[in-house]
Amino acid sequence: MYLSSLPSSLGADAAKVANIDSALQRLVEYAQNLPQQSGLLPATQSKVLSSVTLPDGIRLKTLARFDDQGRVLVHLHLDGNQPMAAMERVLASLHAKAVGELLNYRHGIVAAYLPVEQIATLAGTAGISHLTAEHPPKAWVGKVTSQGTVVLRTDQVNQQLGLKGEGITVGVLSDSFNTAYLNTQNPPATTAQQDVATGDLPKYVAVLEDYT
């Protein structure tokens, strides 16, 4: 633990950090605009960032995931020019915590919780191709229109051929269907009737087997 004003790594021009995604870019940009607070611990600065609401109404914690120390969860996309042992030493020196790795994909990806004030420093480290934030999952949002229709271009099929998939039965496995009576989740689960009312499920659902 040490006392410091805002770390110098945040003083670099955020526009020059070209190899980070938009979520991390916003974190860096906002961090640069924080007032210099003498005596504020870096860990405290990260916690402040994770709870901030930006002028446009976006909360920083909706852009990325944070741990209880306020460190942001980033994916390190490696370029293959440095051994993994060297990258582990870099993470340790930046007070980051590695939580997973996928080394057989391209040159490797490492997931780690990183102090916000070290984003620019890590992005400029040898061996790093680019950094991306891991976006927090959104659960129980209700009545969602899938973006998969655009990716798979089924919306074009709908428009040009008039095919909408009506009458097709789809099978799914669910660990949350009609489990509101269990009352073990926060926010609480919904009933089958509620899911039909919101349009998340069709009117007729055939339950083949129920393990609850």
N, C-alpha and C positions, 0 to 999 in steps of 0.2 A: 504494500500500500504506500502511495506517495502523493504528496500534494502538488498541484500543478495548475497553471492556467490552461486554457484550451490548447490541446496538443498542436504542435506545428504541422503535423500531417494534415490537419484540417484547414490549414492556411493556404494550401495549394489551390490553384484555380481549378474549380470543379469541371470547367469546360474542357480541360486538358486530360481528364480521366476518360479516355475514349473507349476503354475496354471493360466498362461496367454497364449493366442494364439500366433502364429508366428508373426502377424502384431504388436501386442503390444510388443512382445519380441524385435523386431527390433527397435522400438521406444526407449525402455529402454536401449538397447545396444548402440544405437547412442548417446543418451543423456549422457551416462556415459563418452563418449569420447569427449564431448564438452569441450573446454578449460575453466578453472575456470575464470569467468568474474566478478570481483568485481563490485558491483553497478548495476548489471543487474537484473531487476525485473523478478521474476518467470514467470509472464504472458508474458514478452518479450521472455523468453527462449522458451516457448511453441510456440509462433509465429514463432520463428526462425526454430524450428523443423518442423513445418507444411509446410515450404517452401523449405526444404532441398532435394537435390538429392543425393542419395547414390552412392558410387563408382561403383556399378554395373548398374547404370543408372536408378534405380527405385526411383521415387519421393515419399517421405513419405506421401504426401497428397493423393496418389493413394492407399495407404494401409489402410487408415482409414478416417473417416470424422472429420472435425474440425469446431469449431464455430469461431466467429469473435475475440474471445479472445485467440485462439490457443489451446483451450481444445479439447481433443480427445473424440469422442463418443464411450462409452464402454457399454457392456451389463454385468450387475452384475448377475451372476447365484448364487442364495442363497442356503444355505444348510439346512435351517430351524431351525438352532440352536439359532438364535437371532430374536427378534421381529422386525417388520418393522420399528417401531419408533426408535429403536436403529440404524438401518441402515441409516435412514434419518439424524440422528444426526452425524453419521460418514461422510456422504457426505457433510453436511454443514461445518464440521470442516476441510475438505480437499478443500473447495472452489469449490465444484462440483455443477452441476446443473442437477437435475433429470428432465427428459422430458417425461417419460412414464414408465408404469409398467404392468406386466402380472403376477398376483399373483396366478392364478388358474392353472398354468402350473408347475408341479413338486413342488419345494419349492418356486418358484417365480423368476421372472426376472425383473430387473430394468434397464432402459436405462438412462444414465447420461453423461453429458459432464464433463470430469475429466482433471485437469491439468496434463500434461505429467509427471511432476516430482513426481506425487503422485500415479502412476500406481503400483509400487512395494508395497507402503504402503497399498493401498486398497486391493491388492491381498492377503496380509498377515493378513488382519483384520478378527476377529472372525465373523462368519456368512456368509462368502464368500466361495463358492465352487470353482468358477473359473471366470475369466474375458475374454471376447472376444470383439474384435473390430467390429464396424459396418462398413462394406466396402462401399465406395461411389458407387452410381449407375452409370452405363455407358449408356449414351443415344446417339442415332444417330451414332452408331458405323458402321452400314452398313455391309451387306453380312456376317452374323453370322451363323456358324454351331452350332446347339443346342447341349449342353452337355447332354440334356435330353435323347438323343439316347443311350448313354452309361448307364445312370442310369436305364432306362427302358429295356435295353438289346435289343432294336430293331435293333441295328447294327448286333447282332448275327443272328436275324431272316433274315435280309437282306442277310447275307453271306451264311447261311445254307439252306435257303428255296428260296432265290431269290425274296422275296417279298419286294417291295419298296414303296408300297402305291400309285403307279401311277394310275391316273384315279379317285382317290377319291377326292370329293369336300369337303373342310373344310370351315365352317362358322366362322367368327370372328367379333368382335366389335372393331372399331378403332377410336381414337380421333385425329389421325394425318395423315390418308391416304390422299394423294393428296392435301395437304393443303399448298403447297409452295406459292401459290398466296396470302395467308393471310399475309405472311411475318411478323409474330409476334413472332418468336422463334429464339433463338441463341444457337447453330448453326441453320441455317434456315431449315425448313422442306423441303422434297423432293416432286417431282412430281411422279405420277404413272409410267410414262415412265422411270424415273431414277431408281425407285425401281425394275422394270423389268430388266433394263440393268445391275444392280449390282447383280441380282440373288436373291434379297430379296423377290420378288413376282413372281409368274408364269406369263406367257404371257397373259393369259385370266383371268380377274377378273370381276366377276359379282357383281355390286353394287345394292343391293336390295332397300336400302333407304339411302338418303344422307341428313343429318341435317345441313350441312354447306351452 
